[in-house]
Amino acid sequence: NMVISQTDSSVYQYLPVSNNIPSMSEGRAHQAFEEYISNKCCYSSAPVREGVITNMESFNTYRYRLETFTESRSTKWSEEPYTGQHVDAGIQCPPGPWEIAAQPPSYFTDYKETIRVPYTSSVKKVCSGCNGSRQRPDNESCDKCDYRGHEKCSSCSGSGFHKCDTCDGKGQLLVFISLEVKWSTEKDDYVAQDSSGLRQEKLGKISGKEVFKDAQITVYPVMGFPDVSVAQASERLIRDHQVKYTKDSRILQQRQTIELITITRVNYTWKEKSYVYYVYGNELKVNADDYPATCCCSVM
């Protein structure tokens, strides 16, 4: 847990209250190891059953995560079959992309919305797909009614010909400007170096104990954190996000978290040789790259 104090309008201080890291018992480490090996179809369980733990070391590292929730907008011309919809082009000046109201369902939830821009709709008299003929360009006949249009075929409405897909047989198109609004979460992580020997990429999909969380329109860099590299990463990533995500979009909300990730390195012997495995994260994931019995399957 951490006490948060605001010293001025741009800096927060993060003061550690407790830095105690509970050690994992041999029994819990062995159980996690056993569960991991049981899910490996080609791993023999002999090293788990017969191996002897000789040493266990606890390590910790911090993961800093910055999430920036952005909104971007783009416009394009669109068209649809004209069936009598309201036409409003020229009535008044259309609003700009950022003048149209749009709200995301919630923060940090990716979502897209397409909005028809007011005062841009007009009728295109001749469909480009059929040149106003209402039929497909290849004049393809309908084979569901023996090309005669009898029995009011549902495919061609008794005309004997397929409708133009572009204008749906109407011969005219409504053209207008569409606004596409995109909300997305941009995320960057920094994991502090540790001396456990576990490769950092193994920590990408696990969670740790959350020791700090802050969310607001613009977050401030952490200062006074026990691990200086975390504070430095916070400052760098916040600066990078401000530069990167304000060029063609706008920032609606930012969220930063710091997690304490526990790592336990377990040394064990089997058949007079030494090996190691790691138990890490809230999920108690296991990594055992040098597991000595990995080929118990036979190929038929």
C-alpha positions as CSV (number, residue, x, y, z in Angstrom):
1,N,0.0,0.0,0.0
2,M,1.1,3.6,-0.6
3,V,0.2,7.0,0.8
4,I,-0.4,9.6,-1.9
5,S,0.3,13.3,-1.3
6,Q,0.0,16.1,-3.8
7,T,2.8,18.6,-3.4
8,D,1.8,21.0,-6.2
9,S,-0.4,21.1,-9.3
10,S,1.9,18.9,-11.4
11,V,3.6,16.4,-9.1
12,Y,2.4,13.6,-6.8
13,Q,4.5,12.0,-4.1
14,Y,4.3,8.2,-3.6
15,L,5.5,7.2,-0.2
16,P,5.8,3.4,0.7
17,V,4.0,2.3,3.8
18,S,5.0,-1.3,3.7
19,N,7.5,-3.2,1.6
20,N,7.0,-6.6,3.1
21,I,6.9,-9.4,0.5
22,P,5.4,-12.7,1.8
23,S,7.6,-15.7,1.1
24,M,6.1,-18.7,-0.7
25,S,6.1,-22.0,1.2
26,E,7.8,-25.1,-0.3
27,G,4.4,-26.8,-0.3
28,R,2.8,-24.0,-2.4
29,A,5.7,-23.9,-4.8
30,H,5.7,-27.6,-5.3
31,Q,1.9,-27.6,-5.9
32,A,2.3,-24.9,-8.6
33,F,5.1,-26.9,-10.2
34,E,3.0,-30.1,-10.1
35,E,0.0,-28.4,-11.7
36,Y,2.2,-27.0,-14.4
37,I,3.8,-30.3,-15.3
38,S,0.4,-32.1,-15.2
39,N,-0.7,-29.9,-18.1
40,K,2.3,-30.9,-20.3
41,C,1.4,-34.0,-22.1
42,C,5.0,-34.9,-23.0
43,Y,6.5,-34.1,-19.6
44,S,7.3,-36.9,-17.2
45,S,6.3,-36.2,-13.7
46,A,9.3,-38.0,-12.2
47,P,11.3,-34.9,-11.5
48,V,8.3,-33.4,-9.6
49,R,7.8,-36.6,-7.6
50,E,11.4,-37.4,-6.9
51,G,13.1,-34.0,-7.0
52,V,14.3,-32.3,-3.8
53,I,14.1,-28.5,-3.3
54,T,17.4,-27.2,-2.1
55,N,16.9,-23.5,-2.1
56,M,14.1,-20.9,-2.6
57,E,14.6,-17.2,-3.1
58,S,12.0,-14.5,-3.3
59,F,12.3,-11.5,-5.7
60,N,10.1,-8.6,-6.5
61,T,9.8,-6.3,-9.4
62,Y,7.4,-3.5,-10.3
63,R,5.4,-3.0,-13.5
64,Y,4.4,0.5,-14.4
65,R,1.5,0.7,-16.9
66,L,0.2,3.8,-18.7
67,E,-3.1,3.7,-20.5
68,T,-4.3,6.6,-22.6
69,F,-7.9,6.6,-23.9
70,T,-8.1,8.5,-27.1
71,E,-10.7,9.7,-29.6
72,S,-10.0,10.1,-33.3
73,R,-12.3,11.3,-36.1
74,S,-12.3,11.0,-39.8
75,T,-14.7,11.7,-42.7
76,K,-15.5,10.1,-46.0
77,W,-18.1,10.2,-48.7
78,S,-20.8,7.5,-48.4
79,E,-23.8,6.4,-50.5
80,E,-26.9,4.3,-50.1
81,P,-30.0,3.6,-52.2
82,Y,-32.3,6.6,-52.3
83,T,-35.8,5.8,-51.1
84,G,-37.1,9.2,-50.1
85,Q,-34.8,10.0,-47.2
86,H,-34.4,13.6,-46.1
87,V,-32.1,15.7,-48.2
88,D,-30.5,18.6,-46.4
89,A,-27.4,19.6,-48.4
90,G,-27.1,23.4,-48.8
91,I,-29.6,24.3,-46.1
92,Q,-26.7,25.5,-44.0
93,C,-23.0,25.0,-43.5
94,P,-22.2,21.4,-42.3
95,P,-20.6,21.2,-38.8
96,G,-16.9,20.3,-38.6
97,P,-15.8,16.8,-37.4
98,W,-15.2,17.9,-33.9
99,E,-18.4,19.9,-33.6
100,I,-20.6,16.8,-33.7
101,A,-21.7,15.3,-30.4
102,A,-20.4,11.8,-29.7
103,Q,-19.8,10.0,-26.4
104,P,-18.0,6.7,-25.8
105,P,-19.9,3.9,-23.9
106,S,-17.2,4.1,-21.2
107,Y,-13.6,5.0,-20.7
108,F,-10.9,2.4,-21.7
109,T,-13.4,0.5,-23.9
110,D,-12.6,0.4,-27.6
111,Y,-15.5,1.3,-29.8
112,K,-16.5,2.8,-33.2
113,E,-19.4,4.9,-34.2
114,T,-20.5,6.1,-37.6
115,I,-22.5,9.3,-37.8
116,R,-24.1,10.9,-40.9
117,V,-22.9,14.5,-41.0
118,P,-25.9,16.9,-41.1
119,Y,-26.4,19.1,-44.1
120,T,-24.4,17.0,-46.5
121,S,-27.1,14.6,-47.9
122,S,-28.0,15.0,-51.6
123,V,-29.5,12.8,-54.3
124,K,-27.2,11.4,-57.1
125,K,-29.6,11.1,-60.0
126,V,-27.9,8.3,-61.8
127,C,-26.4,5.3,-59.9
128,S,-22.8,4.6,-60.9
129,G,-23.4,0.9,-60.6
130,C,-26.1,0.6,-63.2
131,N,-26.2,4.0,-64.9
132,G,-29.8,4.4,-63.8
133,S,-31.0,1.1,-65.5
134,R,-31.7,-0.5,-62.1
135,Q,-30.3,-3.7,-63.4
136,R,-26.8,-5.2,-63.0
137,P,-24.2,-3.9,-65.4
138,D,-23.9,-7.4,-67.1
139,N,-27.7,-7.5,-67.6
140,E,-27.7,-10.8,-65.8
141,S,-31.0,-12.6,-66.0
142,C,-32.8,-14.2,-63.0
143,D,-32.6,-18.0,-63.1
144,K,-35.1,-18.5,-60.2
145,C,-38.1,-17.8,-62.4
146,D,-36.9,-19.3,-65.7
147,Y,-35.9,-15.8,-66.9
148,R,-39.5,-14.9,-67.5
149,G,-40.4,-13.1,-64.3
150,H,-43.4,-15.3,-63.8
151,E,-44.8,-16.2,-60.4
152,K,-43.5,-13.0,-58.9
153,C,-40.0,-14.4,-58.2
154,S,-38.8,-13.0,-54.8
155,S,-35.3,-12.6,-56.2
156,C,-36.2,-10.2,-59.1
157,S,-39.7,-9.2,-58.1
158,G,-41.0,-10.6,-61.3
159,S,-38.8,-8.5,-63.6
160,G,-36.8,-11.4,-64.9
161,F,-33.6,-9.5,-64.0
162,H,-31.5,-9.0,-60.9
163,K,-31.5,-5.6,-59.2
164,C,-28.4,-3.5,-59.1
165,D,-26.7,-4.1,-55.8
166,T,-25.4,-0.5,-55.5
167,C,-28.8,1.2,-55.7
168,D,-31.0,-1.8,-54.8
169,G,-32.9,-1.2,-58.0
170,K,-33.9,2.3,-57.2
171,G,-31.7,3.9,-59.9
172,Q,-30.8,6.8,-57.6
173,L,-28.4,7.2,-54.7
174,L,-28.3,9.3,-51.6
175,V,-24.7,10.6,-51.1
176,F,-23.5,12.1,-47.8
177,I,-20.5,12.6,-45.6
178,S,-20.0,10.0,-42.9
179,L,-18.1,10.7,-39.7
180,E,-16.3,7.8,-38.2
181,V,-15.5,8.2,-34.5
182,K,-13.0,5.8,-33.0
183,W,-12.2,5.4,-29.3
184,S,-9.2,3.3,-28.5
185,T,-6.9,2.5,-25.5
186,E,-3.2,2.9,-26.1
187,K,-1.1,1.1,-23.6
188,D,2.6,0.9,-22.6
189,D,4.3,-1.1,-19.9
190,Y,7.6,-0.8,-18.1
191,V,8.9,-3.6,-16.0
192,A,11.8,-2.8,-13.7
193,Q,14.9,-5.0,-13.9
194,D,15.3,-7.8,-11.3
195,S,18.0,-10.3,-10.5
196,S,15.9,-13.4,-10.5
197,G,17.0,-14.6,-14.0
198,L,13.4,-14.9,-15.3
199,R,13.0,-13.5,-18.7
200,Q,10.9,-10.3,-18.7
201,E,8.7,-11.3,-21.5
202,K,7.3,-14.1,-19.3
203,L,5.7,-11.3,-17.2
204,G,3.6,-9.9,-20.0
205,K,0.4,-11.9,-19.4
206,I,0.3,-12.1,-15.6
207,S,-0.9,-9.7,-12.9
208,G,0.6,-8.5,-9.8
209,K,-0.5,-6.8,-6.6
210,E,-1.7,-3.3,-7.4
211,V,0.1,-0.8,-5.1
212,F,-1.0,2.3,-6.9
213,K,-3.7,3.5,-9.3
214,D,-4.5,7.0,-10.6
215,A,-6.9,8.0,-13.4
216,Q,-7.7,11.5,-14.6
217,I,-7.7,13.5,-17.9
218,T,-4.0,14.0,-17.7
219,V,-1.9,12.1,-15.1
220,Y,1.3,13.4,-13.6
221,P,4.6,11.5,-13.4
222,V,5.3,9.6,-10.2
223,M,7.9,11.1,-7.9
224,G,9.6,9.6,-4.8
225,F,8.9,6.0,-5.8
226,P,11.2,3.5,-4.1
227,D,12.4,2.2,-7.5
228,V,13.8,5.2,-9.4
229,S,13.6,3.5,-12.7
230,V,9.8,3.4,-12.3
231,A,9.6,7.1,-11.8
232,Q,11.8,7.7,-14.8
233,A,9.6,5.4,-17.0
234,S,6.5,7.2,-15.8
235,E,7.9,10.6,-16.8
236,R,9.1,9.3,-20.2
237,L,5.9,7.4,-21.1
238,I,3.6,10.2,-20.1
239,R,5.6,12.6,-22.2
240,D,5.6,10.2,-25.2
241,H,1.8,9.7,-25.0
242,Q,1.2,13.4,-24.9
243,V,3.3,13.9,-28.1
244,K,2.0,10.8,-29.9
245,Y,-1.7,10.9,-29.2
246,T,-2.4,14.6,-29.5
247,K,-1.4,15.0,-33.2
248,D,-4.4,13.4,-34.9
249,S,-6.6,12.6,-31.9
250,R,-7.5,13.9,-28.5
251,I,-6.9,12.4,-25.1
252,L,-10.1,11.8,-23.0
253,Q,-8.6,10.0,-20.0
254,Q,-5.4,8.5,-18.7
255,R,-4.8,5.8,-16.2
256,Q,-1.5,4.7,-14.6
257,T,-1.0,1.8,-12.3
258,I,2.0,0.2,-10.5
259,E,1.9,-3.5,-9.6
260,L,4.2,-5.4,-7.4
261,I,5.1,-8.7,-9.1
262,T,6.5,-11.4,-6.9
263,I,8.9,-14.0,-8.3
264,T,10.1,-17.1,-6.5
265,R,13.2,-18.9,-7.9
266,V,13.2,-22.6,-6.8
267,N,16.4,-24.7,-7.0
268,Y,16.0,-28.4,-6.9
269,T,18.0,-31.6,-7.6
270,W,16.9,-34.7,-9.4
271,K,19.2,-37.6,-10.1
272,E,22.1,-35.7,-8.6
273,K,21.8,-32.8,-11.0
274,S,20.6,-29.2,-10.3
275,Y,17.7,-27.5,-11.9
276,V,15.5,-24.4,-11.4
277,Y,12.0,-23.3,-11.9
278,Y,10.1,-20.0,-11.2
279,V,6.7,-19.3,-9.7
280,Y,5.5,-15.8,-10.4
281,G,2.5,-13.4,-10.5
282,N,-0.9,-13.6,-8.8
283,E,-1.7,-16.5,-11.1
284,L,1.3,-18.5,-9.7
285,K,2.6,-19.1,-13.2
286,V,5.5,-21.5,-13.6
287,N,8.5,-21.4,-15.9
288,A,10.8,-24.4,-16.1
289,D,13.0,-24.0,-19.2
290,D,15.5,-26.6,-18.1
291,Y,13.0,-29.3,-17.0
292,P,14.9,-32.6,-17.4
293,A,12.2,-35.0,-18.6
294,T,10.3,-33.5,-21.5
295,C,10.1,-36.4,-24.0
296,C,7.9,-39.1,-22.6
297,C,5.6,-39.3,-25.6
298,S,6.0,-41.8,-28.3
299,V,5.1,-41.2,-31.9
300,M,3.0,-44.0,-33.4
